[in-house]
């Protein structure tokens, strides 16, 4: 470990950069009338800067992992009576949504013989240093739509070094899917089950929601805005689905940078606002699943909570990939900062835990945590496409759904914990702090030690390895300052 003076210098430089980043983003959002998104009250409430208000009467069905979600997406597409609209980061013609089912091209091409099918894809990185590059995307889209009735549009209206990252499916303006699951095998096959058994390549953990009710119209209007800007044909205004009896209240929130689309000339950052409202209001539990964790806005709130816990039972769990495809040092450095903040609270209780997943058993590969989900105090839930980095919260286009229904929120958390802890419901119900202390922490620590010793462990959950010091953490803030703009 570096001598203490060097560690302190790293801390001071990092803190200075993070303050500059937060100040820069505050000025940027203030210029566009969205200061409330970066400095909201700590009330866990709905996003006031969102274009779409909370909608009551919504039916929301959560899916954990591709084997749950993707067959339902395929069923919805097959049942379309009017149209199917898809928006995503990347589409793979040969991607299968079901074991032994048709590939994406076959599914969409057959559906397009009956109804309108529109696919809105990110045009790709303008420089071939990054993937998928423009040429790769054009080739992929030709494989997907060439010789079919599928209508496809490439959206190149991204901020420099950023992308269109959302993942949406809308069927007949009556059903929609919002989440983190791309319809591609690029970087990893998304069709994986809750058990994450050993297979060729990485395992894949992801989350998504199926929506019915008024929220679907908001998703459809968002697609309409983007398609109208770049699509090859006109698109009728979406209708308004009726409320569902006994449905819950939810809100469709977005990241849309300024100056990309005329109706959103000043942009929208309501995903950021939703997170900050919820995290600032947290009293007992923050549970995060994200591909990255290095947004200074988010880690600043978490660090302050850990230094001055709002209650004795306050706990924070972050589930992250063991080997993210970029930003590894950024996330691990910020995890190191949160561990230090936890120690600064002065108590004997560890309140923060950063974990990852592996396929269980000998030869098990990492399970790539691609999920973008969060639960706060069992009263607030979000699932969508946005990671906890500056790309997702400020500069990529992203879509999430926020739910504030305690029964549904708690059920989603318990299902996720059943999967990761591999324990029955009766062992993980009750006080989350007890489950943190008695299951999460000892399991994660024991599995990491066993993986170091034997190269494998008999379960999935593992303490995040190779957490770095502050010097490594500087890359996240520097990336925000230089690239995110």
N, C-alpha and C positions, 0 to 999 in steps of 0.2 A: 504494500500500500504506500502511496506517496506520502512524504512528510506532511504534518499537519498544516504548515503555512501554505503549501501548494494546494491542499484540499480547500482551505479557506479562500484562496485566490480563485479557484475554480467556482466556488459557491458565489462569490461576489460578482464575477463576470457573468455567470449564468443568470443570477437574479437581475442584473442590470439589463441583459438582453431580453429577458422575459418581460420586464417592465416596459421596455421600448416596444415590444411586440403588442402588448395589451393596450398601450397608449395609442399606438398606430391604428389598431383595429377600432378603438373607441372613436378616434377622429374620423376614420373612414365611414363608419356606420352613422355617426352624427351628421356627416355631410349629406347622407342619403335618407335622413329622417328616421333612422332605425336605432337611435341610441338606446331605446328601451330594450333592444334585443341583447345588448351586451352589459346592461346594468339594470336588470329587472329586480323587483322585490323578491324577498325570500319567502314566497308564499306557496310554492308548489302548484301554482295556478296555471290556467291556460295561457298560451302565447298570445299576447295582445297585439304583436306586430304581424301576425299571420294574416294572409289574405283570406283564409277560410276560417270561419268561426267554428267552435265546437258544435258537433251534431249529435242530437239524441236519437234514439231508436235505431242504433247500429248493431248489426250482428257481426261479431269478431271471433274468428276461429284461429288460434295460434298453431303453428307447425314447428316442430323441432327437427331439423335436419331434412336433407333432400328426399329421403325415402318416404317421408310423410307428406311433404309439400308438393313435390313435382308430379306425382300421379294425379293429384287433385287439380293442378294447373292443366294437365293434359285432358282430364275429363271436362273441365270447363271449356277449353278450346273446342273440343269435339262437339259439345252441346250448343255452340253458338248459333243463334238464329238471325243475327243482324251483322255483327262485326266483331273482330278481335284486334285489339291494339296492344302492342308490346313496345316497351322502351327499356334499353339496357346499355351496359358498358360494352358488352361484346356478345355476339351470337355465333354459335358453332353449328353448322348444318348437320353434322353427324352426332350431335349430343342427344343422348337418350334420356327422356324424362321418366321412363319406366323400364324395369328389367325385361328384356326380350320384347320391348315395345318398339314402335316406329321411331326413327330419329326425328329431330326437329324439322328438317326440311320436309320429310314425308307428312308429318302431322299438319304443318301449316299449309303445305301445297294442297293437300286433300281438302282442308277446311276452306281454303281460298276458292275452290270450285263452287262453293255454296254461298259464302258470305265474304264481305270485304275483310282482308287481313292487311294490317299496316304494321310495319316494323320500323322503329326509330332507334338508330344505333349511333353511338359516338363515332365520329369519323376517324378516330385514331390519332396517335401522336404525330405531329408534323415532322419531327426528327426521328430517323430510324434508330437512334440510340435507345429509344423507349418503345415498349410493346404494350398493346398492338400498335404498330405504325400505320400510317395512312394506306400504304399499299397492301399491307396484310389485311386490313379491314375491308378494302374493296374486293380483294380476292375471296374473303370469307363470305361477304354478302352476295357475291356472284354465285358461290356454291349454294347458298341458302335460297336465293330467289330466282336465279337464272332459269328461264324456260317455264316459270310458273306464273300464277296470277297474283302472287304476293307483291304488295307495293312496299317499297323500302326507301327510306330516306336516311342520309348521313348528316349528322349535326356537327359542324366544325366551329360552332360559335362558343368555343371554350375560352376561358382566360389562359394566357400563356402558361405552359407547364401543368395544366390542369385538365379535367375531363368531365364528361357526363357520366356520373357514377350510379344513378338511380336504377332500380330494377322494378318494373311495373308490368302488370298484365291487366287489361280491362276487357271484359266480355259483355257485349250488349248493353253497356252502361248500367248493368245490374249486379255484376260481380267483379271484384277487383282483388288482386294480390299485390301486396307491398312487402318488401323485405330485403334481405341481403343476398338472395340466391340468383346468380347469373345463369342464363341458359347457355352455358359453354363449359367445356372441359379445359379451357386455357388456364394454366397454372395449377390445375387440379380438378379431379372429377367430383362434382357436387352431389352426385347420387350416392349418398352414404346413409347408413342407418344409425339409430340411437346407440347401438352397441359398439359401433366403430370397430368391427373385427379387422384383423390384419388383412391387407390386400396389397396389390401392387401400387406403390406410390403412397402419397399422403392420404390420411383420413381427412374428413371434411365435416366440420360442425357449423351449422348455419340456422337461421331462424327466419320465419316469414309469417304474414297474417293473411287470411282470407276475409274479405269485407263484403257485407251486404248493407243496404240502407243508404241514407243520404250522403255518407262519406264517399261512396263510389262516384257520385257526381263531381266531387272535388278532385278526385284522382283523374277522372275523365277530362275535366276542364284544364288541369295541368298538362295532360298529354296534348290536348287541343292547342294550347298556347305554343308549345314547342313544335308541333307538327305544322301549324299554320306558318311558322317562320321559315321552315326548310323543306316541307313536304311537297310532293309533285302534284297533289290535287287538293281541292277544297275539302272541308270536313264539317259536317253539320254540328251545331252546338249540342252538347250532351244534354240529355234530359235529367230529371230529378227523381231518382228512385224513392219509393215510399218508405216510411219508417217501418222497422220490424218490431212486432209486438214483443215487449220484454227486452228490447235491445238496450245497449249501454251507450254512454256518451263518450265521444272520442273526437280527436282533432287531427286533421291532415296538416303537417308542417313540412317546411322546405328549406333548403339552401338554394338560392338562385342569385348568383353574383350580378352586380349592376351592369347595365349596358349590353346585356345579351339579347333580351327580348323586349319589344316595344311596350307591351302591357305591363312589364315589370322593369321599367327603365331604371328605377332606383333599387332594384334587387329585393331580396327577402332572406332573413336569417333567423327564421322562427324555430328551427331545430336548436340552434344555440340558445335562444331565449328559454325554450322548454327545459333544456338540461340545466341551465343556471338557476332557474326558478326552483327546480326540484332539488338540486344538490345543495343550494343554500338553505333550503328548508329542512333538509334531512335531520332526523333526530336519533334514529336507531340503526338503520341499515342502508348502505349503498352497495348494490350488486351490479357489476358492469361486465358485459361481454363485448370485446372490440378487437378488431385487427390491429389497431394502434392505440396508444395512450400517451400522447405528448402535446396536447393542446395546453398552452400556459393558462388559458382562461379556466379550463377544467381542473388541471392539477393544482392551481393556486387555491381554488375553493376546497379541494380535497385535503390539501396540506394544512390549511387553516383549521378545518374540522378535526383533523387528527391531532394537531397541537393542542387544541382546546375542545375536547369531545363534548358534544351537547348532552350526552347522558353516559352513565356508566356502561350501558349495554351497546354503545355505538360501535359498529363494525363496518369495514369496507373490504369487499372482495372484488378483485379484477381478474377476469379470465382472458388470457392473451395467447397468441400463438408462440410456440417455442422458437420458431424460425420464421418470422415475418418476411415476406418477399422484398420488402424494403423498410427502412425506418427501424431496424432492429435495435441499434444503439440508442435511438431517440426514445423508444418506449422503455427499454431497460434502464436508461439513465433516469427517466422520470420516476420509474418504480423505485429506484434507489433514493430519490428525494423523498418519496412518500414514506419509505421505511424510516428514513432519518426523522421526518416530521412526527411519525408515530412514536419514536423513542423520546422525542422532545416533550411529550405530554407528561413525562415524569412518573408515570405509573408502571406497575409490573405487568399489566395486561397488554399483549400485542393485539392491536385493533385492525391492522391492515394485513392483507394476504394477497399476493400475486401468484396465480396458478396457470397451468396449461394442461393440455390433454395429450395422451399417447394412446395408440392402439395397444390393448393389453396383451401380455404374453410375450414369449421369445420372438425376437425379430420385428416387434411392433414399431411402426413408424410414428412420427408425430401426427396428431390430429390437428389440422389447420383450423384455428379458431377464426372463422370469417364472419361469425354472427355479430350483429350490431344491435344489442339489446341492453336495457337497463331497467332495474327495479329500485325504487326508493320507498322505504318504510311500508312496503306492501300496499301502498295506495296509489303509486304512480308508475306507469310502465311506458316504455317506448321501444318499438321495433321498426327497423327500416334499413336504409342503405348507408347511413352516416357513421363513419368512424370518429373516434375522439382525437382527431388531429385537425390542423388548420385547413388542410385541403377540404375536408368534409364540412367543417363548420363555417367556412368563409368563401371557398373558391370553386369547388366542384358543384354541379347540380346534384342534389340529394333529396330524397323523400322519406319521411318517417310518419308513423302514426303514434299519437299519444293517447293513452287510456288512463282514466282516473276512476276506476271501479275496483274497490278493494277485493271483492270476491274473485274477479277475473285476474287481477294483478297477482294476488297470492297464489292462485292456481298455476299461473305460468311459472312463477318462481319455484314452486314445489316440484313441478314437472322437470324443470332444468336441473334442480338439485338431485332429484331422483336419478337422472341420467348421469350426472357427473360423479356423484358420490357412490352410485351403484348400491343404494340402500332403499328399502321399502318405505312407503309413505309414513308409516307410524314412527320410524326412527328419525325422520327429519322434520316432523311437525313440531309445533311449539315454538319456544323462544329462539329466534335466529342466532342470537349471541351464543346460546348453549351449543347449537349445531356447529357454529364457527369454531368454538373452543374444543369441542369433543370429537368432531368428525373432520371438518375441513382442514384445520391446521395439522393435527397429527397424521392424517392420511397423506396430505401433500408432502410433508416433511419426510415421512417414512419412505414414500415411493421415490422421492428424489435420491435419498441415500441408497436405496436398493438399485436404482438405475445406474448410479455411479459405480456401485460395487459389482453388479451382475450384468449390467447392460440391458435389463428389462425388469418389469414389475407386473404383478398380476392384476393391476387395475389401471384405470385411465388417468385419474387426477394426479398431478405432480406439481410440486413447487416450481415456479418459473426459474430455470437455471440461468447462471451467468449474469446476474444483475450487476450493473456497472456503477462506477463512481460518478461524481459530478462532471468530470472532464468529458466522459462519454455523453452526458446529458446535454451538453452544449449544442450538439448537432440538431436536435429538435428545434430549439429556439432560433438557431442560425438559419435553418431551413425556412422557418416562418418569416424571418426578417428579410432574407434575400430573395426567396422564391415566391412566397405567398402574396406579398405586396398589399 
